[in-house]
Amino acid sequence: MSEQRNKRKARQGVVVSRSGDKTCVVAVEQRKPHPFYKKMITRTSKFHVHDEENATNVGDQVLIMETRPVSKLKRWRLVEVVEEAK
């Protein structure tokens, strides 16, 4: 039987901080309606992301993917910079 890796979670968000070497913090927004009131709610989650080439700046739109733990907080890695900050 062939071993097959599970699908990795991928998210798109905005870089909100460059916190140290090879690390950035990405904010990902989720918009969904309230279960009862149906008003749209915006939830923001922040992820510490491994950025090997230091390719990101604050304000960039990036695509990140789940990975094995790289450090105490980093469990995501940078896939690509979708759009650079203006």
Residue pairs with C-beta under 8 A, 6 or more apart in sequence:
8 65
8 66
8 67
9 65
9 66
10 63
10 64
10 65
10 66
10 79
11 26
11 28
11 47
11 63
11 64
11 76
12 28
12 61
12 62
12 63
12 64
12 82
13 26
13 27
13 28
13 29
13 47
13 61
13 62
13 64
14 26
14 27
14 59
14 60
14 61
14 62
15 24
15 25
15 26
15 56
15 57
15 58
15 59
15 60
15 62
15 85
16 25
16 26
16 27
16 46
16 58
17 24
17 25
17 58
18 24
18 25
18 54
18 56
18 57
18 58
19 25
19 48
21 54
22 50
22 51
22 52
22 54
23 48
23 49
23 50
23 51
23 74
24 48
24 49
24 51
24 56
24 62
24 78
25 46
25 47
25 48
25 49
26 46
26 47
26 49
26 62
26 64
26 76
27 44
27 45
27 46
28 44
28 45
28 46
28 47
29 42
29 43
29 44
30 42
30 43
30 44
30 45
31 40
31 41
31 42
31 43
32 40
32 41
32 43
33 39
33 40
33 41
34 40
34 41
47 64
47 75
47 76
48 71
48 73
48 74
48 75
48 76
49 62
49 64
49 74
49 76
49 77
49 78
50 67
50 70
50 71
50 74
50 76
50 77
50 78
51 77
51 78
52 77
52 78
55 78
55 81
56 62
56 78
56 81
57 84
57 85
58 85
59 85
59 86
60 81
60 82
60 83
60 84
60 85
61 81
61 82
61 83
62 78
62 79
62 80
62 81
62 82
63 78
63 79
63 80
63 82
64 76
64 77
64 78
64 79
65 76
65 77
65 79
66 75
66 76
67 75
67 76
67 77
68 75
69 75
70 77
